[in-house]
Amino acid sequence: MKASILKEVFEFLWSKKKFWLIPVVIILLLVGFLIILTEGSAIAPFIYTLF
């Protein structure tokens, strides 16, 4: 399900020639993934101070 949404977003960006948005989307996905991974760990307070 989620993979198809990501695929659709990238296909939209590619078809509309919005190549400059691709790194922005990737960075947002990585930050979201980092927050989800560190939610219950001891590293969480250090990650949240970055934002």
C-alpha positions in Angstrom: 0.0 0.0 0.0 2.6 2.6 1.1 5.0 1.6 -1.7 2.3 2.3 -4.3 1.7 5.7 -2.8 5.4 6.5 -3.0 5.6 5.2 -6.5 2.7 7.4 -7.5 4.3 10.5 -6.0 7.6 9.9 -7.8 5.8 9.2 -11.1 3.8 12.5 -10.6 7.0 14.5 -9.9 8.7 12.8 -12.9 5.9 13.5 -15.3 5.5 17.2 -14.2 9.3 17.7 -14.5 9.6 18.7 -10.8 13.0 17.0 -10.4 14.0 19.5 -7.7 11.2 18.2 -5.4 12.6 14.6 -5.4 15.4 15.3 -2.8 12.9 17.2 -0.6 10.6 14.2 -0.6 13.4 11.8 0.2 14.7 14.0 3.1 11.2 14.2 4.5 10.8 10.4 4.3 14.1 9.9 6.0 13.3 12.3 8.8 10.0 10.7 9.4 11.5 7.2 9.4 14.2 8.4 11.9 11.5 9.8 14.2 9.5 6.6 14.1 12.6 4.5 14.8 13.7 6.5 17.8 10.3 7.0 19.4 10.8 4.6 22.2 14.6 4.6 22.6 17.1 6.4 24.7 18.2 8.4 21.7 14.8 10.1 21.3 15.5 13.2 23.4 18.6 13.9 21.3 16.7 13.5 18.0 13.9 15.8 19.1 16.3 18.6 20.1 17.3 18.8 16.4 13.8 20.0 15.6 
